[in-house]
Amino acid sequence: MKTIVNKLIPSVIKDPDLAPSGYTRLAWVKNNMPVLSAINQELTKSKPLQGHTIACCLHLEAKTGYLLQTLQAAGARVAACASNPLSTQDDVVAALVDSGITIYAVHGENTHDYHRFLHLTLDNNPDTLIDDGADLISILVKERPEQARQIIGGCEETTTGIFRLRSMDKDGALAFPVIAVNDAYMKYLFDNRYGTGQSVWDGINRTTNLVVAGKNVVVAGYGWCGKGVSMRALGMGARVIITEIDPIKANEAIMDGFEVMTMSDASRIGDVFITVTGNINVIRKEHMELMKDNVILANAGHFDVEISKPDLDSLAVSKRKARDNIEEYLLADGRRLFLLAEGRLVNLAAGDGHPAEVMDLSFSLQILSLLYVIENSDKLGTHVYDVPQEIDCQVANLKLQASGVNIDQLTGEQEKYLASWDNNL
């Protein structure tokens, strides 16, 4: 790791000489993120974030890098750390630091450094936040309450983070307003379904180099991310099995053509298991004891707790690296279970994350939501808020414009008809 002196507290990154490669990656995603580019052009002129310091805890890869550059172009000072130790792209980080953004992140950083970098990011005294998993906000609430009271507000990117923040809100622990960007229609319909659906299989396929067709794929959780993963598995010829705790989602999965069963029953027949729940110990010892030889285990939830690694360790008589990002656990009876990417987010830890066109929409929502928090800070209480519908529609319209697509508009007569309850038919 090398320390690089920047405008804020010095950056800590792997190697500044990697910057040229990082600039190449950034240029590629910028070319494929037209909505954020349009917003970037507008904000570069108006500089609405002048005087603000923004702390970000995100997956530090090229698409996120362009978001940070857009915040900087809008006039902000930006300090960022990684939300996952294995998703950091060191060359992108080097390019961002070279362009004046402060970063604390190294691919593969240990748990100690992960938390140290979170605190270093907050040491820059930000007034606003963009979080992914609510780690920054949790630290502020639990460990730095005085600083938390100085924050104007923030935005949260993920389902897991929203779970944590709504719990804080319910307990009265939240210290400032937060926009639940994850819950915007343009986020969960596209990022969670199409983005996760494609990127999870990108990560699994490039890591294993195995065929999907003909295999039993077990997807734990049928939320929007689970729907995307299941849809793509079906498209590649897999037999898809869903496990759920929600009876409504279970019925939806059945109506979508998937088989639904308990994890215990699925454990006996599954070839590939993918957890997408945001909960802990979804696959645990009692399930692993039932699994076939050669099973692949992958996680697409935010934290590496959905597949119980302690249980894997307790069952294994030996463990070895079978391939990059694949650990083989040999059990006493000779069966082998293969864990991908240390049980972390497989699409980022073993791949490049969501496609640029998808993150174009999510990051456009992020920056517009952050501007909304700043502009309305005197009106918002310390709660979790939905993304305003006008921001959702603004991003949707910008996407259509970038795609060269026109849609119909209501006529005056139609607007009047829809607004009236006493229509004469």
C-alpha positions as CSV (number, residue, x, y, z in Angstrom):
1,M,0.0,0.0,0.0
2,K,1.1,3.5,-0.7
3,T,0.0,6.8,0.8
4,I,-0.7,9.6,-1.6
5,V,-1.0,13.2,-0.5
6,N,-4.2,14.8,-1.7
7,K,-6.5,17.7,-0.8
8,L,-8.0,15.9,2.2
9,I,-6.4,13.3,4.5
10,P,-3.8,11.5,2.4
11,S,-5.2,8.6,0.2
12,V,-4.1,5.1,0.8
13,I,-4.0,2.9,-2.3
14,K,-2.0,0.1,-3.8
15,D,0.0,1.7,-6.6
16,P,-0.3,5.1,-8.2
17,D,1.5,3.9,-11.3
18,L,-1.6,1.8,-12.2
19,A,-3.5,5.0,-13.2
20,P,-3.1,4.8,-17.0
21,S,-5.0,1.4,-17.0
22,G,-7.6,3.0,-14.7
23,Y,-8.2,5.9,-17.0
24,T,-8.8,3.4,-19.9
25,R,-11.5,1.6,-17.8
26,L,-13.1,4.9,-16.9
27,A,-13.2,6.1,-20.5
28,W,-15.0,2.8,-21.5
29,V,-17.8,3.1,-18.9
30,K,-18.2,6.8,-19.5
31,N,-18.9,6.0,-23.2
32,N,-21.6,3.6,-22.1
33,M,-23.3,5.7,-19.4
34,P,-25.2,8.4,-21.4
35,V,-27.6,9.4,-18.6
36,L,-24.9,10.1,-16.1
37,S,-22.9,11.9,-18.8
38,A,-25.9,14.2,-19.5
39,I,-26.2,15.0,-15.7
40,N,-22.4,15.5,-15.5
41,Q,-22.5,18.1,-18.3
42,E,-25.2,20.0,-16.5
43,L,-23.7,19.9,-13.1
44,T,-20.2,20.9,-14.4
45,K,-21.8,24.2,-15.4
46,S,-23.9,24.8,-12.3
47,K,-21.6,23.4,-9.6
48,P,-24.4,22.8,-7.1
49,L,-22.1,20.8,-4.8
50,Q,-19.5,23.6,-4.4
51,G,-18.4,23.7,-0.7
52,H,-19.7,20.3,0.1
53,T,-17.6,17.3,1.2
54,I,-19.1,13.9,0.3
55,A,-18.0,10.6,1.9
56,C,-18.8,7.5,-0.2
57,C,-18.6,3.8,0.7
58,L,-19.1,2.0,-2.6
59,H,-17.7,-0.8,-4.8
60,L,-14.7,1.0,-6.2
61,E,-14.7,-0.1,-9.8
62,A,-14.9,1.9,-13.0
63,K,-18.6,2.7,-13.0
64,T,-18.5,3.9,-9.5
65,G,-15.4,5.9,-10.5
66,Y,-17.4,7.8,-13.0
67,L,-20.0,8.7,-10.3
68,L,-17.2,10.0,-8.1
69,Q,-15.9,12.1,-11.0
70,T,-19.4,13.5,-11.5
71,L,-19.6,14.5,-7.9
72,Q,-16.3,16.2,-8.2
73,A,-17.3,17.9,-11.5
74,A,-20.4,19.3,-9.6
75,G,-17.9,21.0,-7.2
76,A,-17.7,18.6,-4.3
77,R,-14.7,17.4,-2.4
78,V,-14.9,13.6,-2.5
79,A,-13.5,11.0,-0.1
80,A,-14.3,7.3,-0.7
81,C,-13.6,3.8,0.7
82,A,-14.6,0.4,-0.5
83,S,-17.8,-1.4,0.5
84,N,-16.3,-4.8,-0.3
85,P,-12.6,-5.7,-0.1
86,L,-12.7,-7.8,-3.2
87,S,-14.5,-5.5,-5.6
88,T,-11.9,-2.7,-5.6
89,Q,-10.1,-2.2,-8.9
90,D,-6.7,-0.8,-8.0
91,D,-6.0,0.8,-11.3
92,V,-9.3,2.7,-11.3
93,V,-8.6,3.8,-7.7
94,A,-5.1,5.1,-8.9
95,A,-6.7,7.1,-11.7
96,L,-9.3,8.6,-9.4
97,V,-6.6,9.7,-6.9
98,D,-4.6,11.1,-9.8
99,S,-7.6,13.2,-10.8
100,G,-7.9,14.7,-7.3
101,I,-10.3,12.3,-5.5
102,T,-9.3,11.0,-2.1
103,I,-9.5,7.2,-1.8
104,Y,-8.8,4.7,1.0
105,A,-9.0,1.2,-0.6
106,V,-6.8,-1.7,-1.7
107,H,-8.1,-4.8,-3.4
108,G,-8.1,-7.7,-0.8
109,E,-7.7,-5.4,2.2
110,N,-8.1,-7.2,5.5
111,T,-10.8,-6.6,8.0
112,H,-8.7,-4.3,10.1
113,D,-7.9,-2.0,7.1
114,Y,-11.5,-2.2,5.9
115,H,-12.6,-0.5,9.2
116,R,-9.6,1.8,9.3
117,F,-10.5,3.1,5.8
118,L,-14.1,3.7,6.8
119,H,-12.9,5.8,9.7
120,L,-10.4,7.7,7.5
121,T,-13.1,8.5,5.1
122,L,-15.2,10.0,7.9
123,D,-12.2,11.8,9.3
124,N,-12.5,14.2,6.3
125,N,-15.6,15.7,8.0
126,P,-18.1,15.1,5.2
127,D,-21.5,16.8,5.3
128,T,-23.2,14.3,3.1
129,L,-22.9,10.6,2.4
130,I,-23.5,7.9,-0.3
131,D,-23.4,4.5,1.3
132,D,-23.6,0.9,0.1
133,G,-24.6,-1.5,3.0
134,A,-24.9,1.3,5.6
135,D,-21.5,0.8,7.1
136,L,-20.6,4.5,7.1
137,I,-23.9,5.4,8.6
138,S,-23.7,2.6,11.2
139,I,-20.3,3.8,12.3
140,L,-21.5,7.4,12.6
141,V,-24.5,6.3,14.7
142,K,-22.7,3.9,17.0
143,E,-19.2,5.3,17.3
144,R,-19.3,8.9,16.2
145,P,-22.6,10.4,17.3
146,E,-21.4,14.0,17.6
147,Q,-20.2,13.9,14.0
148,A,-23.5,12.2,12.9
149,R,-25.4,15.3,14.1
150,Q,-23.3,17.4,11.6
151,I,-24.4,15.4,8.6
152,I,-27.0,17.0,6.3
153,G,-28.2,13.7,4.9
154,G,-27.3,10.8,2.6
155,C,-28.3,8.1,0.2
156,E,-28.2,4.3,0.4
157,E,-27.6,2.0,-2.6
158,T,-28.5,-1.5,-1.5
159,T,-31.3,-3.7,-0.1
160,T,-29.2,-4.8,2.8
161,G,-28.4,-1.2,3.7
162,I,-32.1,-0.2,3.6
163,F,-32.9,-3.1,6.0
164,R,-30.4,-1.7,8.4
165,L,-31.4,1.9,8.0
166,R,-35.1,1.2,8.4
167,S,-34.3,-0.7,11.6
168,M,-32.3,2.4,12.8
169,D,-35.2,4.6,11.9
170,K,-37.7,2.4,13.8
171,D,-35.5,2.5,16.9
172,G,-35.0,6.2,16.7
173,A,-31.3,5.9,16.2
174,L,-31.0,7.5,12.8
175,A,-29.4,10.9,13.0
176,F,-30.1,12.4,9.6
177,P,-32.4,11.9,6.6
178,V,-31.4,9.1,4.1
179,I,-32.9,8.5,0.7
180,A,-33.5,4.8,-0.1
181,V,-32.2,4.9,-3.6
182,N,-32.4,1.1,-3.8
183,D,-36.2,1.3,-3.6
184,A,-36.6,3.5,-6.6
185,Y,-38.4,1.9,-9.6
186,M,-35.6,2.7,-11.9
187,K,-33.2,1.1,-9.4
188,Y,-34.8,-2.2,-8.4
189,L,-36.5,-3.0,-11.7
190,F,-33.3,-2.6,-13.7
191,D,-30.3,-2.7,-11.4
192,N,-31.6,-5.5,-9.1
193,R,-33.3,-7.6,-11.8
194,Y,-31.3,-7.1,-15.0
195,G,-28.1,-6.0,-13.5
196,T,-27.8,-8.6,-10.8
197,G,-29.2,-11.3,-13.1
198,Q,-26.5,-10.8,-15.7
199,S,-23.6,-9.9,-13.5
200,V,-24.0,-12.8,-11.1
201,W,-23.8,-15.3,-14.0
202,D,-20.9,-13.3,-15.5
203,G,-19.0,-13.9,-12.2
204,I,-20.0,-17.6,-11.9
205,N,-19.3,-18.5,-15.5
206,R,-15.9,-16.8,-15.8
207,T,-14.9,-18.2,-12.4
208,T,-16.0,-21.9,-13.0
209,N,-15.9,-22.2,-16.8
210,L,-18.7,-24.8,-16.4
211,V,-21.9,-25.3,-18.3
212,V,-25.2,-24.1,-16.8
213,A,-27.6,-26.0,-19.1
214,G,-29.0,-29.1,-17.6
215,K,-28.0,-28.3,-14.0
216,N,-30.2,-27.8,-11.0
217,V,-29.8,-24.2,-9.9
218,V,-31.1,-23.3,-6.4
219,V,-31.8,-19.6,-5.9
220,A,-32.4,-18.6,-2.3
221,G,-34.7,-15.5,-2.3
222,Y,-37.2,-14.4,-4.9
223,G,-36.9,-10.6,-4.5
224,W,-35.9,-8.5,-7.5
225,C,-32.4,-9.8,-7.5
226,G,-33.5,-13.4,-7.1
227,K,-35.9,-12.9,-10.0
228,G,-33.1,-11.7,-12.2
229,V,-30.7,-14.5,-11.3
230,S,-33.5,-17.1,-11.8
231,M,-34.5,-15.6,-15.2
232,R,-31.0,-15.7,-16.6
233,A,-30.4,-19.3,-15.2
234,L,-33.6,-20.4,-17.0
235,G,-32.4,-18.7,-20.2
236,M,-29.2,-20.7,-20.1
237,G,-31.0,-24.0,-19.8
238,A,-31.0,-24.7,-16.1
239,R,-33.7,-26.2,-14.0
240,V,-34.4,-23.5,-11.5
241,I,-35.5,-24.2,-7.9
242,I,-36.5,-21.3,-5.6
243,T,-36.4,-21.3,-1.8
244,E,-38.4,-18.6,0.0
245,I,-39.8,-17.6,3.4
246,D,-42.5,-15.2,1.9
247,P,-45.6,-17.1,0.8
248,I,-46.5,-14.4,-1.7
249,K,-43.1,-14.5,-3.4
250,A,-43.2,-18.3,-3.3
251,N,-46.5,-18.2,-5.2
252,E,-45.1,-15.7,-7.6
253,A,-42.1,-18.0,-8.3
254,I,-44.5,-20.9,-9.0
255,M,-46.6,-18.7,-11.4
256,D,-43.3,-17.7,-13.1
257,G,-42.7,-21.4,-13.9
258,F,-40.2,-22.3,-11.2
259,E,-40.2,-25.1,-8.6
260,V,-40.4,-24.0,-5.0
261,M,-39.2,-26.1,-2.0
262,T,-37.4,-25.8,1.3
263,M,-33.6,-25.4,1.4
264,S,-33.4,-28.8,3.0
265,D,-35.2,-30.5,0.1
266,A,-33.3,-28.4,-2.5
267,S,-29.9,-29.3,-0.8
268,R,-30.3,-32.9,-1.9
269,I,-30.6,-32.2,-5.6
270,G,-29.0,-28.8,-6.3
271,D,-25.8,-28.4,-8.4
272,V,-25.4,-24.7,-8.0
273,F,-26.6,-22.7,-5.1
274,I,-26.9,-18.9,-5.1
275,T,-28.0,-16.9,-2.1
276,V,-29.8,-13.5,-2.7
277,T,-31.6,-12.8,0.6
278,G,-29.6,-10.3,2.7
279,N,-29.9,-12.6,5.7
280,I,-27.5,-14.7,7.7
281,N,-26.8,-18.5,7.5
282,V,-29.2,-19.2,4.7
283,I,-27.1,-22.2,3.8
284,R,-25.7,-23.8,6.9
285,K,-24.4,-27.1,8.2
286,E,-27.7,-29.0,8.1
287,H,-27.9,-28.2,4.4
288,M,-24.2,-28.9,3.6
289,E,-24.5,-32.3,5.1
290,L,-27.2,-33.2,2.5
291,M,-25.4,-31.8,-0.6
292,K,-24.0,-33.8,-3.5
293,D,-20.4,-34.0,-4.5
294,N,-19.1,-31.1,-6.6
295,V,-21.7,-28.5,-5.5
296,I,-21.0,-24.9,-6.3
297,L,-21.9,-22.3,-3.6
298,A,-22.1,-18.6,-4.5
299,N,-23.5,-15.6,-2.8
300,A,-25.1,-12.5,-4.4
301,G,-26.1,-10.8,-1.1
302,H,-24.2,-7.8,0.3
303,F,-22.3,-9.5,3.2
304,D,-20.5,-12.8,3.3
305,V,-22.8,-14.3,5.9
306,E,-25.5,-16.0,3.8
307,I,-23.4,-19.1,3.3
308,S,-22.0,-20.1,6.7
309,K,-18.3,-20.3,6.3
310,P,-17.8,-21.4,9.9
311,D,-20.0,-24.4,9.2
312,L,-18.0,-25.2,6.0
313,D,-14.8,-25.0,8.0
314,S,-16.2,-27.3,10.7
315,L,-17.2,-29.9,8.2
316,A,-14.1,-29.9,6.1
317,V,-11.1,-32.1,6.7
318,S,-9.1,-30.0,4.3
319,K,-9.4,-26.8,2.2
320,R,-7.5,-25.7,-0.9
321,K,-7.6,-23.2,-3.7
322,A,-9.1,-25.1,-6.7
323,R,-9.0,-22.2,-9.1
324,D,-8.9,-18.4,-8.9
325,N,-11.8,-17.3,-6.6
326,I,-12.7,-21.0,-5.9
327,E,-12.1,-22.8,-2.6
328,E,-12.5,-26.5,-2.4
329,Y,-13.8,-27.9,0.9
330,L,-13.2,-31.6,1.2
331,L,-15.5,-33.3,3.6
332,A,-14.8,-36.5,5.7
333,D,-16.9,-38.7,3.4
334,G,-15.1,-37.5,0.2
335,R,-17.6,-35.0,-1.0
336,R,-16.3,-31.7,-2.2
337,L,-18.1,-28.4,-1.9
338,F,-16.8,-25.4,-3.8
339,L,-17.2,-21.8,-2.5
340,L,-16.8,-18.9,-4.9
341,A,-15.2,-15.6,-4.0
342,E,-14.9,-16.3,-0.3
343,G,-18.7,-16.2,-0.1
344,R,-18.7,-12.5,-1.0
345,L,-20.7,-10.8,-3.7
346,V,-19.8,-13.1,-6.6
347,N,-20.7,-10.6,-9.3
348,L,-18.1,-8.1,-8.0
349,A,-15.6,-10.2,-6.2
350,A,-15.3,-12.6,-9.2
351,G,-16.5,-10.3,-11.9
352,D,-16.8,-6.6,-13.0
353,G,-20.2,-6.0,-11.4
354,H,-23.3,-4.8,-13.2
355,P,-23.2,-3.6,-16.8
356,A,-22.4,0.0,-17.3
357,E,-25.8,0.7,-18.9
358,V,-27.5,-0.5,-15.8
359,M,-25.3,1.4,-13.3
360,D,-25.8,4.5,-15.5
361,L,-29.4,4.6,-14.1
362,S,-28.6,3.7,-10.5
363,F,-25.8,6.3,-10.2
364,S,-27.9,9.0,-11.9
365,L,-30.5,8.3,-9.2
366,Q,-27.8,8.6,-6.5
367,I,-26.5,12.0,-7.5
368,L,-30.0,13.5,-8.1
369,S,-31.2,12.1,-4.8
370,L,-28.2,13.5,-3.0
371,L,-28.9,17.0,-4.5
372,Y,-32.5,16.6,-3.3
373,V,-31.4,15.9,0.3
374,I,-29.1,19.0,0.2
375,E,-31.8,21.2,-1.3
376,N,-34.5,20.1,1.1
377,S,-32.4,19.5,4.3
378,D,-34.4,22.1,6.3
379,K,-37.7,20.2,5.5
380,L,-36.6,16.6,6.0
381,G,-36.7,14.9,9.4
382,T,-34.3,12.1,10.5
383,H,-36.0,9.3,8.6
384,V,-35.5,7.0,5.6
385,Y,-37.3,8.5,2.5
386,D,-38.3,7.1,-0.8
387,V,-36.8,8.6,-4.0
388,P,-39.2,11.3,-5.1
389,Q,-41.2,10.1,-8.1
390,E,-40.1,13.1,-10.2
391,I,-36.5,12.0,-9.9
392,D,-37.4,8.5,-10.9
393,C,-39.2,9.8,-13.9
394,Q,-36.4,12.2,-14.8
395,V,-33.9,9.4,-15.0
396,A,-36.4,7.2,-17.0
397,N,-36.9,10.1,-19.5
398,L,-33.2,10.7,-19.8
399,K,-32.7,7.0,-20.6
400,L,-35.3,7.1,-23.3
401,Q,-33.8,10.2,-24.8
402,A,-30.4,8.6,-24.8
403,S,-31.8,5.6,-26.5
404,G,-33.6,7.6,-29.2
405,V,-37.1,6.4,-28.0
406,N,-40.2,8.5,-27.9
407,I,-43.3,7.7,-26.0
408,D,-46.9,9.1,-26.1
409,Q,-48.2,11.8,-23.8
410,L,-51.7,12.1,-22.4
411,T,-54.0,14.5,-24.2
412,G,-55.8,17.2,-22.2
413,E,-59.0,15.2,-22.6
414,Q,-57.3,12.0,-21.2
415,E,-55.9,13.9,-18.2
416,K,-59.3,15.3,-17.4
417,Y,-60.9,11.8,-17.7
418,L,-58.4,10.2,-15.4
419,A,-58.7,12.9,-12.8
420,S,-62.5,12.7,-12.6
421,W,-64.5,10.1,-10.7
422,D,-67.8,11.1,-12.4
423,N,-67.2,10.1,-16.0
424,N,-70.2,9.8,-18.2
425,L,-69.8,6.6,-20.2
